[in-house]
């Protein structure tokens, strides 16, 4: 048997997008009901899932998700993650600590629960 974390507590919400938002990147609030790509070091409210051509994004705001990480590999356990400004996440000294339960150092992917 293999382990699987997909589907654990997943909650998605649909937002309008401001500027270019790509699937898989952390997003933050721009305005009421509108998200944007996060700047480097910014805390994020979720990770964009699918992004439609009409300017809407399905954003995961809770549950297990995976993102590309930059810089140092995140530690397993409670780890602070922020946006890296390049469509991924990175570790930080201050911010929201997420439950990091998977780290793929070959492909630079981190799995965490929001």
TORKOL-4160 file (C-alpha; in steps of 0.2 Angstrom, whole numbers, padded with zeros to 4 digits, m for minus):
114
<pt num="1" X="0000" Y="0000" Z="0000"/>
<pt num="2" X="0006" Y="0018" Z="m0004"/>
<pt num="3" X="0002" Y="0033" Z="0006"/>
<pt num="4" X="m0009" Y="0047" Z="m0001"/>
<pt num="5" X="m0013" Y="0064" Z="0005"/>
<pt num="6" X="m0023" Y="0070" Z="m0009"/>
<pt num="7" X="m0041" Y="0076" Z="m0005"/>
<pt num="8" X="m0037" Y="0078" Z="0014"/>
<pt num="9" X="m0048" Y="0092" Z="0020"/>
<pt num="10" X="m0048" Y="0101" Z="0003"/>
<pt num="11" X="m0058" Y="0117" Z="0001"/>
<pt num="12" X="m0058" Y="0128" Z="m0015"/>
<pt num="13" X="m0066" Y="0145" Z="m0018"/>
<pt num="14" X="m0068" Y="0154" Z="m0034"/>
<pt num="15" X="m0061" Y="0172" Z="m0035"/>
<pt num="16" X="m0058" Y="0185" Z="m0048"/>
<pt num="17" X="m0040" Y="0187" Z="m0053"/>
<pt num="18" X="m0030" Y="0203" Z="m0054"/>
<pt num="19" X="m0016" Y="0202" Z="m0067"/>
<pt num="20" X="m0009" Y="0186" Z="m0072"/>
<pt num="21" X="m0012" Y="0171" Z="m0060"/>
<pt num="22" X="m0005" Y="0154" Z="m0064"/>
<pt num="23" X="m0011" Y="0137" Z="m0058"/>
<pt num="24" X="0000" Y="0131" Z="m0043"/>
<pt num="25" X="0006" Y="0147" Z="m0037"/>
<pt num="26" X="0002" Y="0155" Z="m0020"/>
<pt num="27" X="m0010" Y="0170" Z="m0021"/>
<pt num="28" X="m0015" Y="0184" Z="m0009"/>
<pt num="29" X="m0030" Y="0196" Z="m0008"/>
<pt num="30" X="m0030" Y="0211" Z="m0020"/>
<pt num="31" X="m0048" Y="0217" Z="m0017"/>
<pt num="32" X="m0065" Y="0210" Z="m0011"/>
<pt num="33" X="m0066" Y="0193" Z="m0020"/>
<pt num="34" X="m0051" Y="0196" Z="m0030"/>
<pt num="35" X="m0034" Y="0187" Z="m0029"/>
<pt num="36" X="m0017" Y="0192" Z="m0036"/>
<pt num="37" X="0000" Y="0184" Z="m0037"/>
<pt num="38" X="0010" Y="0186" Z="m0021"/>
<pt num="39" X="0026" Y="0196" Z="m0020"/>
<pt num="40" X="0042" Y="0188" Z="m0012"/>
<pt num="41" X="0040" Y="0186" Z="0006"/>
<pt num="42" X="0021" Y="0189" Z="0007"/>
<pt num="43" X="0010" Y="0178" Z="0016"/>
<pt num="44" X="m0003" Y="0169" Z="0005"/>
<pt num="45" X="m0021" Y="0164" Z="0007"/>
<pt num="46" X="m0021" Y="0149" Z="m0004"/>
<pt num="47" X="m0014" Y="0141" Z="m0019"/>
<pt num="48" X="m0022" Y="0143" Z="m0037"/>
<pt num="49" X="m0029" Y="0128" Z="m0044"/>
<pt num="50" X="m0037" Y="0130" Z="m0061"/>
<pt num="51" X="m0037" Y="0147" Z="m0069"/>
<pt num="52" X="m0050" Y="0151" Z="m0082"/>
<pt num="53" X="m0047" Y="0163" Z="m0097"/>
<pt num="54" X="m0062" Y="0173" Z="m0091"/>
<pt num="55" X="m0052" Y="0180" Z="m0076"/>
<pt num="56" X="m0057" Y="0168" Z="m0062"/>
<pt num="57" X="m0047" Y="0156" Z="m0052"/>
<pt num="58" X="m0052" Y="0141" Z="m0042"/>
<pt num="59" X="m0041" Y="0144" Z="m0026"/>
<pt num="60" X="m0037" Y="0130" Z="m0013"/>
<pt num="61" X="m0039" Y="0139" Z="0004"/>
<pt num="62" X="m0038" Y="0123" Z="0015"/>
<pt num="63" X="m0032" Y="0106" Z="0015"/>
<pt num="64" X="m0017" Y="0096" Z="0008"/>
<pt num="65" X="m0008" Y="0104" Z="m0007"/>
<pt num="66" X="0008" Y="0104" Z="m0015"/>
<pt num="67" X="0019" Y="0119" Z="m0022"/>
<pt num="68" X="0036" Y="0121" Z="m0029"/>
<pt num="69" X="0048" Y="0128" Z="m0017"/>
<pt num="70" X="0064" Y="0138" Z="m0019"/>
<pt num="71" X="0080" Y="0140" Z="m0008"/>
<pt num="72" X="0082" Y="0128" Z="0006"/>
<pt num="73" X="0071" Y="0113" Z="0008"/>
<pt num="74" X="0057" Y="0115" Z="0020"/>
<pt num="75" X="0058" Y="0105" Z="0036"/>
<pt num="76" X="0045" Y="0092" Z="0040"/>
<pt num="77" X="0033" Y="0097" Z="0054"/>
<pt num="78" X="0027" Y="0115" Z="0058"/>
<pt num="79" X="0036" Y="0126" Z="0046"/>
<pt num="80" X="0033" Y="0145" Z="0041"/>
<pt num="81" X="0030" Y="0146" Z="0022"/>
<pt num="82" X="0028" Y="0162" Z="0012"/>
<pt num="83" X="0028" Y="0166" Z="m0007"/>
<pt num="84" X="0044" Y="0167" Z="m0016"/>
<pt num="85" X="0039" Y="0179" Z="m0029"/>
<pt num="86" X="0042" Y="0167" Z="m0043"/>
<pt num="87" X="0026" Y="0156" Z="m0042"/>
<pt num="88" X="0032" Y="0145" Z="m0027"/>
<pt num="89" X="0035" Y="0146" Z="m0009"/>
<pt num="90" X="0050" Y="0147" Z="0003"/>
<pt num="91" X="0054" Y="0146" Z="0021"/>
<pt num="92" X="0054" Y="0161" Z="0032"/>
<pt num="93" X="0057" Y="0166" Z="0050"/>
<pt num="94" X="0040" Y="0174" Z="0052"/>
<pt num="95" X="0023" Y="0171" Z="0045"/>
<pt num="96" X="0010" Y="0157" Z="0045"/>
<pt num="97" X="0017" Y="0140" Z="0050"/>
<pt num="98" X="0010" Y="0125" Z="0040"/>
<pt num="99" X="0010" Y="0107" Z="0043"/>
<pt num="100" X="0024" Y="0101" Z="0030"/>
<pt num="101" X="0021" Y="0082" Z="0028"/>
<pt num="102" X="0030" Y="0079" Z="0011"/>
<pt num="103" X="0046" Y="0086" Z="0004"/>
<pt num="104" X="0053" Y="0080" Z="m0013"/>
<pt num="105" X="0071" Y="0088" Z="m0014"/>
<pt num="106" X="0073" Y="0081" Z="m0032"/>
<pt num="107" X="0059" Y="0090" Z="m0040"/>
<pt num="108" X="0058" Y="0104" Z="m0026"/>
<pt num="109" X="0040" Y="0101" Z="m0021"/>
<pt num="110" X="0033" Y="0103" Z="m0004"/>
<pt num="111" X="0017" Y="0096" Z="0002"/>
<pt num="112" X="0008" Y="0104" Z="0017"/>
<pt num="113" X="m0009" Y="0106" Z="0025"/>
<pt num="114" X="m0016" Y="0123" Z="0026"/>
